[in-house]
C-alpha cells in the first residue's frame, strides 16, 4: 500500500504523515525534506532552490523519479509507504491519493509560529521572514511558482483537488483528527479493493 500526501502550505501534511507512519507501521518518504537538504548543501534557502528549479528541471525531476522508484521498491518488499510530496500522486497513480488543505491565513499563521522556534526554523530553511504579512506573501508566491514549474515540467497543477481520492480541510481540526479521517478512508478503500478482488475471482 502506498499513500501519497499533497496539499497547501501550512496544512499540517508532515505532522499528519508522521501520525500515519506510526499508526500504520509504515515507511515515510518526505520529498520536501529531500529538496531542503539539496538547498542546504548548496548553501541556499528553499526559496532560492525553487527559483533555480524554474530553469533547472533536474532539481525536481531527478528527485521525483528517485522517490517513485524508492516507494515502489519498499512496497514490493512488503512495506506500507507514506510519500509526502506535491507531485507524487502523479508519479504513483496506483497510490491512495490524499490532499490536505487549509485556509491561507491559518496556514501562514502555523508556519510563522514554527519559524519562531529555532529547531523548526532550521528544518524549514525558509530564509529571513521578518513579519507575518511577509509570510503570507511568501506562501502565495510559492504556490504560484509551484503551479508554473509543475505545469512546465509535468503539465499538472498539484493544487487541483480533482486529482485526489480524498480531500481533508485541516483549518479547524487537529492533525490527529485529519489523520483519523484518512485512516477511516483508507480502511474503507482497502475493504472495497478486497471485495472487488473476491468478486473478480468468482466471475
N, C-alpha and C positions, 0 to 999 in steps of 0.2 A: 504494500500500500504506500503510495506517495501522496502527500498533501502539499499543495503549493499555496503560499500565502502572499497576497499582494495587498495594496491599499494606499490610502493617503498618508502624508507625513503626520506623525503625532497620534496616529490611531491606536497605537499600542501593539503593533504587529510583533515586535520582538518579545515583549512580555508574554503575549498570548502564545507565541511559538514555544517559549520555554515551558509554559504550563502544559501544553500539549505533549511536548517531548517527555515530560515526567509522567503524565497520565497514561500515555500510550507506550512508554518504554521505547521511544523512537530515537533515531539519529537526526540531528539538525544540521542543515547547511544554510549558512547565512550569507547571501550574496553581498548585502550592504557591508558586512564586516570585511569580506574579501577586498572589495573596492576601497574601503577606508584604509586597509593595510597597504594597498598599492600606492595610495596617495601619501601615506606616511613615509614609505620607502623613497619616494621622490622628493620628500620634504614639502609636500603640498597639503592644502586643506582639501576636503571633499569637493568644495565648490570649485576649486582650481582644477581638480581632476575632471569634473563634469564639463567644464569649459574646454579642456584639452580633448575630451572624448568627442566633442562635436565635429572634430576633423580627424580623429584617430579612432576609428571604429574598433580596433583590437582591444581597447580597454573595456569595452562592453562585450564584444562578440566572443573573444577568447575565453573570458570568464564564464559567459553563459553556456558555451559549448562544454567547457570542463565540468561545470556544475551539473549539466544534463547527464553527462557520462557517469559522473560520480553517483548521482541519485539512482540511476538505473542499475549500477553495479551493486549498490547497497541493497536495493530491493531484490535483486537476483540472488543475493546472499541470504535472503530471508528476513531482512530488516524492514521495519516501518520507517518511513523517511518524511521529515518535515523540511520543505525547501522554502525559505523566505527570500523573496526577490520580486521586483516589479514585473519582470517578463517571463518568469518560469512557467506560468500557466500556458504560454505559447509554445515553449520548448518541450514541455511534458504534458501533452494533450490528454494522456491517459490518467492524469492525476485528478484528485478531488480538488477543485479549484475554489479557493476561499478569498473573498475580498473584504477587508475591514476598512471602514471609512469613519471619519469624524468631521464635525463642523470645523472650518478653518480656524476660527477664533480659539476653540478649545484645543485643537491640535497644536497651534502656536504656543499656547499657554503651557502645555505639557512639555514641549521641547525647551522652552525658555526656562522652566523650572529645573529641568535636567542640567541645563548649562550653568546653573548656579552652584552645582556640585562638581568639584574638580575631576573626580574619577569619571563621572558620566560625561563631563565636557571633553575630557581627553578621548574617551571612546567614540564620541560623535565626530570629533575632528572637524568642527564647523568653522573654525577661524574666529575672528573677533566679531561678536554681535553685541552692539552697545545698548540696545533697547528692545523692549517687547515689540514696538512698532517695526523696527528693523527686522525682527524675527518673522513677523507676519509677511513682510515684503519678500524676504528671502525664500520663504516657503512657496509663495505664489510664483516667484521666478523659477524656482526649482521644478515645479510641476510643468510649467510652460516649456522649460528646457528639456525635461524628460520626454514630453509628448513629441517635440520637434526631433529629438535624437532617435527615438524608437520608431517614429514614422519613417525617418530617413533610412534606418538600418534594417528594420523588420516590417515596415508598413502596418504597424499596430499602434493602438492607443491603450496603454495599460490601465488607464482610468475609466475606460468604458465598462460599466458594470455588467453589460450583457455577455461578457466573456466568461463569467464565473458561475459556478454551481450554487454558491451561497454568498449572500451579501449581508454583513452584520454592521450596524451602526453602533459605534462604541462611545458616542458623545455623552450619553447619560448613564452608562453602565460600566462596571468594573471589568478589568481584564479577565478575572475569574468567571464572570458571567458571560463574557464573549466566548471564552474557551468552552464553557458548558453548552452554549448554543451550537458551537462547531462540533463538539463531541456527540451531541444528540443527532445532528445531521449525519455525521459520519456513520454512526451505528445504523441509522435508517438506510443510508446509501448502501452499506455492506449487506444488510439483510435483503435489500431489493436485488443486489447482484447475485446473491446466493439463490434466491427464488428464481431468477431468470436462468441461472445455470441448471437448476433442477428441472425446470420446465423444458429447456432445450434437450436435456438428456432423455426426457420422456417422449420426445417427438419422434 
